[in-house]
Amino acid sequence: MFDVVIIGAGIVGASVARELSRYKLKVALLEKQNDVSEGATKANSAIVHAGYDPEVGTLMARLNVRGCELTEKYAEELDVPYKKIGSLVVAFSEEEMATIQELYERGNTNGVPNQRIIRREELVKMEPHIGDQAVGALFSPSAGIVGPWEFCIALTENAVVNGVELFLNTEVVDIKKENDEFTIYTANPDLETLKTKYIINAAGIYSDAIMGMVGEREFKIKPRKGQYFVLDKSQGPLANHVIFQCPSVLGKGILVSPTVHGNLIVGPDAEDNVERDDTSTSKEQLAFIQHEANRSIKGINYRESIRNFAGLRAQSDRSDFIIEEAKSVKGFINLAGIKSPGLTSAPAIAEDAAKILENLGVALEPKENFNPTRRQTHFMKLTPEEKAKKIKEDPTFGRIICRCENITEGEIIEAIHRPVGAMTLDGVKRRVRPGMGRCQGGFCGPRVLEIISRELHVPLEEIMQDTNGSYVLVGETKK
């Protein structure tokens, strides 16, 4: 019997798991995929929003500003890549400057610190490649960028180290409630059922389906697809800040931003009425993104694009986040409709989830031995003396596997054997970046495959690229 079961190991579920691991509770985290961060968490803009955009008085407004503060704190505790580079919302006409003024006033009310409105002369000094039509901008220095999957993995690892039980490959297929006790039925043959007193539904675009298993469908999720370009590091210096265009009813518009690893990300568009598993990209929409982004930053060389991808946002039929106990089922807590600024807000959403549990009578007794920190080896960041010592202790750190990102065999081995270790090519990539560079794993991929096989004692043909079924090898071509 668990005190709390969390369904979904994206950034929200991972944040809740880590928050609840502070207390003397028996907590389980369920994920239907073979790794954490497999949904919207691995396919988003990676922006830590300042908080000027949400409407005053909403959950999004409060949790965005709080989450922005916590993300910086937790990134330091958990050794997650994060940079507070600030954001610019750019106006391309004097009419749009009126919108900038509205955002500024809203941000002040929401509690966004140190923001200010700037005109073109200062904007050009901050962003030399800004578009010719830009007339001014809202500058919010508290905004930043983060590694979203690294953040989710780190939160989950820290939660597991502090006692949370993680169950991967555990899709929930039904939920029953009887006598104040939930029975969760799963498709995992090794864990057919779990019993718990409380459930936290953090299932992203499937959260309405999970709600419908045990009670009324109190909301509806309508996935919204967004497509992106990821450009080589040669394009990273074109932008110094997160650069937004004035927002519309479809979202925050096409952005251009550096990433924490030095690339440039451009996107997303907004496409409704899509299937829940549709992460395809299209020539037409990517061309639209390219055209719109060129208004913000001049001279982006799209021949330097190394990856296109699409993510699905959990747009609900409500205008705000859904963070509440279900009206039709006591003890069932929905954390749903977590669209942008969901990544930023996730640590604060976790605090709210803990408060809801406490208000329902759950005793939140702090653990005396809670460990808030987590570290991993970043070999290229070590001093020459530290590198020499590390190689002497473990020669695998002296072998470069990924030349694009300068990742060593030792780092890959460490990623495989961590508390929430990698089991797939993309699982290794999300943890320590082999395959994230210009060649996208074309050279290092086979070697990483061999290392996973060796370390996990698994045949090569059983190792997957990413999610279940994505096998890399099917057999030998030559005997």
C-alpha positions in Angstrom: 0.0 0.0 0.0 1.3 3.4 -1.0 0.4 6.7 0.5 0.6 8.4 -2.9 0.9 7.2 -6.4 1.9 9.7 -9.1 0.9 8.9 -12.7 3.3 10.4 -15.3 7.0 11.0 -15.1 7.3 14.2 -17.1 8.5 17.4 -15.5 5.3 17.8 -13.4 5.3 14.3 -12.1 9.0 14.3 -11.4 8.7 17.6 -9.5 5.9 16.2 -7.4 7.9 13.0 -6.7 10.9 15.0 -5.6 8.8 17.4 -3.4 7.0 14.4 -1.7 10.4 12.6 -1.2 11.1 15.3 1.5 8.5 13.7 3.7 7.9 10.3 5.5 5.6 9.0 2.8 5.5 5.8 0.7 5.4 7.2 -2.8 5.4 5.6 -6.3 5.9 7.2 -9.6 4.5 5.4 -12.6 5.5 6.0 -16.3 4.2 4.1 -19.3 7.4 4.6 -21.3 10.8 3.1 -20.8 12.3 6.3 -19.5 11.2 9.6 -17.8 10.7 12.9 -19.7 9.3 11.1 -22.8 6.3 13.4 -23.5 6.1 17.2 -23.7 9.1 17.5 -21.4 11.6 16.3 -24.1 9.9 18.5 -26.8 9.5 22.1 -25.8 11.2 25.4 -25.9 13.3 24.9 -22.8 12.4 28.4 -21.5 12.2 29.5 -17.9 9.5 32.2 -18.3 9.6 35.4 -16.2 5.8 35.6 -15.6 4.5 38.7 -17.3 2.3 36.7 -19.8 -0.3 34.9 -17.6 -3.5 36.8 -16.7 -3.5 38.4 -13.3 -5.0 36.3 -10.6 -4.6 32.9 -12.4 -2.7 29.9 -11.1 -0.4 30.3 -14.1 0.6 33.8 -12.9 1.4 32.8 -9.4 3.1 29.5 -10.2 5.1 30.9 -13.0 6.8 33.6 -10.9 7.4 31.1 -8.0 8.5 28.4 -10.4 11.0 30.7 -12.0 12.6 31.3 -8.6 12.6 27.6 -7.7 14.0 26.4 -11.0 17.2 28.5 -10.5 17.5 27.1 -7.0 16.9 23.5 -7.9 19.1 23.6 -11.0 22.0 24.5 -8.7 21.1 21.7 -6.2 20.7 19.1 -8.8 23.5 20.0 -11.2 21.1 20.9 -14.1 22.2 23.1 -17.0 20.6 26.5 -16.5 21.4 30.1 -17.6 19.6 33.3 -16.5 19.9 35.2 -19.8 16.7 37.2 -19.7 14.0 37.5 -22.3 12.8 40.1 -24.8 9.3 40.5 -26.1 9.8 42.4 -29.3 7.4 44.9 -30.8 7.5 45.5 -34.6 5.2 48.6 -34.6 4.1 51.3 -32.3 0.7 49.5 -32.0 2.5 46.5 -30.7 4.3 48.7 -28.2 0.9 49.2 -26.6 0.9 45.4 -26.0 4.4 45.6 -24.5 3.1 48.2 -22.1 0.2 45.9 -21.1 2.7 43.0 -20.5 4.9 45.3 -18.4 2.0 46.3 -16.2 0.8 42.7 -15.9 4.3 41.5 -15.0 4.5 44.1 -12.3 1.2 43.0 -10.8 2.3 39.3 -11.1 5.5 40.1 -9.2 8.1 39.8 -12.0 11.2 41.5 -10.8 13.3 44.2 -12.5 11.6 44.2 -15.9 11.6 47.3 -18.1 10.6 48.6 -21.5 13.4 49.5 -23.9 13.5 51.2 -27.3 15.3 50.2 -30.5 18.6 51.9 -29.8 19.1 49.9 -26.6 17.6 46.8 -28.1 20.2 46.8 -31.0 23.0 47.0 -28.4 21.6 44.0 -26.6 20.8 42.1 -29.8 22.9 43.2 -32.8 21.1 40.8 -35.1 17.6 42.0 -34.2 15.2 42.4 -37.1 15.0 45.8 -39.0 11.4 46.4 -38.1 11.8 46.0 -34.3 10.9 49.3 -32.5 11.2 48.2 -28.9 10.8 45.4 -26.4 10.0 44.3 -22.9 13.1 43.1 -21.1 12.7 40.6 -18.2 16.1 39.7 -16.7 14.7 37.0 -14.5 13.9 34.7 -17.4 16.3 32.0 -18.5 16.9 28.7 -20.2 17.2 25.2 -18.8 17.9 21.6 -20.0 14.3 20.3 -19.7 15.0 16.6 -19.9 18.1 16.9 -17.8 15.9 18.7 -15.2 13.3 16.0 -15.2 15.9 13.2 -15.0 17.6 15.0 -12.1 14.4 15.5 -10.2 13.5 11.8 -10.6 16.9 10.6 -9.6 16.9 12.8 -6.5 13.4 11.5 -5.7 14.5 7.9 -6.0 17.6 8.5 -3.9 15.2 9.9 -1.3 12.9 6.9 -1.3 10.4 7.2 -4.1 9.8 4.0 -6.1 9.9 4.5 -9.9 8.1 2.0 -12.1 8.8 2.4 -15.8 7.0 0.5 -18.6 3.9 0.7 -16.4 1.0 2.0 -18.3 -2.2 2.5 -16.3 -5.2 0.7 -17.9 -7.8 1.1 -15.2 -8.4 2.5 -11.7 -11.0 1.4 -9.1 -11.9 2.9 -5.8 -13.4 1.1 -2.8 -13.5 2.1 0.8 -11.2 5.1 0.4 -8.6 2.9 -1.3 -7.5 3.0 -5.0 -6.5 0.0 -6.9 -4.5 0.9 -10.0 -4.3 -1.7 -12.8 -1.4 -1.6 -15.1 -0.1 -3.3 -18.3 3.2 -4.2 -16.6 3.2 -8.0 -16.1 5.5 -7.6 -13.2 3.3 -5.1 -11.4 -0.3 -5.8 -12.4 -1.8 -3.8 -9.5 -0.9 -1.2 -7.0 -2.9 0.1 -4.0 -2.8 3.6 -2.7 -4.7 6.1 -0.6 -4.1 9.0 -2.9 -3.5 9.5 -6.7 -1.8 12.5 -8.4 -2.7 12.6 -12.1 0.2 14.2 -14.0 -0.3 12.3 -17.2 0.0 15.3 -19.6 -2.0 14.9 -22.8 -3.6 11.7 -21.4 -4.6 13.2 -18.1 -8.3 13.4 -19.1 -8.3 9.7 -20.0 -6.8 8.9 -16.6 -9.4 11.0 -14.9 -12.1 9.2 -16.9 -11.0 5.8 -15.6 -12.1 6.5 -12.1 -14.6 9.3 -12.3 -16.3 11.8 -14.5 -14.2 13.5 -17.2 -14.1 16.9 -15.6 -12.0 18.4 -18.3 -10.9 17.7 -21.8 -7.3 17.8 -23.2 -6.9 19.1 -26.7 -3.3 18.6 -27.9 -1.6 21.5 -29.6 1.4 20.7 -31.7 4.4 22.9 -32.1 7.3 22.4 -34.5 10.9 23.5 -34.1 14.3 23.9 -35.7 17.5 23.1 -33.7 20.5 24.7 -35.3 24.2 24.0 -35.0 26.3 25.9 -32.4 27.6 28.0 -35.2 24.2 29.8 -35.1 24.0 30.1 -31.3 25.7 33.5 -31.0 23.0 35.1 -33.2 20.9 35.6 -30.1 21.9 36.6 -26.6 18.5 36.4 -24.9 15.2 34.5 -25.3 13.5 36.5 -28.1 9.7 36.4 -28.3 7.3 38.2 -30.6 4.2 39.8 -29.2 1.8 37.1 -28.0 -1.5 36.1 -29.6 -4.4 33.8 -28.7 -2.4 30.9 -30.0 0.5 31.4 -27.7 3.7 33.3 -27.3 4.5 33.2 -31.0 7.7 32.1 -32.8 10.7 32.4 -30.5 14.4 32.5 -31.2 16.7 31.5 -28.3 20.1 30.1 -27.5 20.1 26.8 -25.7 22.0 25.9 -22.5 24.4 24.0 -24.7 25.1 26.7 -27.2 22.7 25.8 -30.1 19.9 28.0 -31.4 16.3 26.9 -31.1 13.6 28.4 -33.3 9.8 27.8 -33.0 7.2 26.7 -32.3 4.1 27.2 -34.4 0.7 26.2 -33.1 -1.5 23.5 -34.7 -4.7 22.4 -33.1 -6.9 19.3 -33.9 -4.0 16.9 -34.0 -3.9 13.3 -32.7 -2.3 12.6 -29.3 0.6 10.7 -30.9 1.2 13.1 -33.8 4.7 14.4 -33.5 5.4 14.7 -37.2 6.9 17.8 -38.8 5.9 19.3 -42.2 7.7 21.3 -44.8 4.9 23.9 -44.9 4.9 24.6 -41.1 8.7 24.7 -40.9 8.8 27.2 -43.7 6.2 29.3 -41.8 8.4 29.2 -38.7 11.5 30.2 -40.7 9.7 33.2 -42.3 8.3 34.4 -39.0 11.6 34.0 -37.1 13.4 36.1 -39.6 11.5 39.1 -38.4 13.1 38.6 -35.0 16.7 37.7 -35.9 18.4 38.4 -39.2 20.8 36.1 -40.9 19.9 32.7 -39.4 21.4 30.1 -41.7 18.9 27.2 -41.8 21.3 25.1 -43.8 22.9 24.7 -40.3 19.8 23.0 -39.0 20.7 19.7 -37.3 17.3 18.6 -36.1 13.6 19.3 -36.5 11.1 18.1 -34.0 7.5 18.6 -32.8 6.0 18.6 -29.3 2.5 18.4 -28.0 1.2 20.8 -25.5 -1.6 19.7 -23.1 -4.1 22.4 -24.0 -7.3 21.9 -21.9 -10.8 23.3 -22.3 -10.1 25.7 -19.5 -8.0 28.8 -19.7 -5.9 28.1 -16.5 -3.9 25.2 -15.1 -6.1 22.5 -13.5 -4.6 21.9 -10.0 -7.3 20.5 -7.7 -8.9 17.4 -6.1 -11.4 15.9 -8.5 -15.0 16.8 -7.7 -16.2 13.4 -8.6 -13.5 11.4 -6.7 -12.1 12.2 -3.3 -8.4 11.7 -2.9 -7.7 12.0 -6.7 -5.7 15.1 -7.5 -5.5 16.4 -11.1 -2.5 18.4 -12.3 -3.7 18.8 -15.8 -3.8 21.3 -18.7 -0.2 22.2 -17.9 0.7 24.1 -21.0 3.2 26.9 -21.2 4.6 28.1 -18.7 4.3 24.5 -17.4 8.1 23.7 -17.5 8.8 26.9 -15.4 5.9 26.3 -13.1 6.5 22.6 -12.4 8.4 23.0 -9.1 5.8 25.4 -7.8 3.0 23.1 -9.0 4.6 20.4 -6.9 4.4 22.6 -3.8 0.7 23.2 -4.4 0.2 19.4 -4.8 1.8 18.8 -1.4 -0.4 21.4 0.1 -3.6 19.8 -1.3 -2.5 16.5 0.2 -1.9 18.1 3.5 -5.3 19.8 3.4 -6.8 16.3 2.7 -5.3 15.0 6.0 -1.9 13.6 4.8 0.7 14.2 7.4 3.8 15.8 5.8 6.4 14.9 8.4 9.9 16.0 7.1 12.6 13.4 6.8 15.7 14.1 8.8 18.0 12.6 6.1 16.5 14.2 3.0 19.3 14.8 0.5 18.6 17.8 -1.8 21.7 17.5 -4.0 22.7 15.5 -7.0 26.0 15.6 -9.0 27.4 14.0 -12.1 30.7 14.1 -13.9 31.1 16.7 -16.7 34.6 15.8 -17.8 35.3 18.7 -20.1 34.5 21.2 -17.3 37.3 19.7 -15.1 40.7 21.4 -14.7 43.7 19.7 -16.4 44.7 18.4 -13.0 41.2 17.0 -12.2 41.1 15.3 -15.7 44.4 13.6 -15.1 43.3 12.4 -11.7 40.0 11.1 -13.1 41.6 9.2 -15.9 44.1 7.7 -13.5 41.2 6.5 -11.3 39.2 5.3 -14.3 40.8 5.1 -17.8 37.4 5.1 -19.5 37.3 8.9 -18.9 40.3 9.2 -21.2 38.4 7.8 -24.2 36.3 10.3 -26.2 33.2 8.6 -27.8 31.3 11.6 -29.0 33.6 14.1 -30.8 30.9 16.6 -31.5 30.1 17.1 -27.8 33.4 15.8 -26.3 31.7 13.1 -24.3 33.8 10.3 -22.7 33.1 6.7 -22.3 33.3 7.1 -18.5 30.4 9.6 -18.6 28.3 7.2 -20.7 29.0 4.4 -18.3 28.1 6.6 -15.4 24.8 7.6 -17.1 23.9 3.9 -17.6 24.4 3.0 -13.9 22.9 6.1 -12.2 19.9 5.7 -9.9 17.6 6.3 -13.0 20.0 4.9 -15.6 19.8 5.1 -19.3 18.8 1.9 -21.2 18.4 3.3 -24.8 20.5 5.4 -27.2 18.3 8.5 -26.6 18.3 7.8 -22.9 22.1 8.2 -22.9 21.8 11.2 -25.2 19.5 13.0 -22.9 21.7 12.4 -19.9 25.2 13.2 -21.3 24.7 14.3 -24.9 26.4 11.9 -27.2 24.3 12.2 -30.4 23.3 15.8 -29.7 26.0 17.3 -32.0 26.3 18.1 -35.6 26.4 14.5 -36.8 23.4 13.6 -34.6 24.9 10.3 -33.5 26.0 9.2 -37.0 29.5 8.4 -35.8 29.2 7.8 -32.0 25.8 6.0 -32.1 27.2 2.5 -32.9 29.8 2.8 -30.2 27.2 4.0 -27.6 25.1 1.0 -28.6 28.0 -1.3 -27.9 28.6 0.3 -24.5 25.0 -0.1 -23.5 25.0 -3.7 -24.6 28.2 -4.4 -22.6 27.2 -2.6 -19.4 23.6 -4.0 -19.2 24.5 -7.4 -20.6 21.8 -7.1 -23.3 22.1 -8.3 -26.9 22.7 -5.4 -29.4 19.5 -6.2 -31.2 17.4 -5.7 -28.1 18.6 -2.1 -27.5 16.2 0.6 -28.6 16.7 4.0 -30.0 14.2 5.5 -27.6 10.6 4.4 -26.8 9.5 0.8 -26.8 9.6 -0.8 -30.2 12.2 1.5 -31.7 14.9 -1.2 -32.2 18.1 -0.1 -33.9 19.3 -3.5 -35.2 17.2 -6.4 -36.5 19.9 -8.8 -37.4 23.2 -9.4 -39.1 23.6 -8.7 -42.8 26.8 -10.7 -43.2 28.0 -13.9 -41.5 
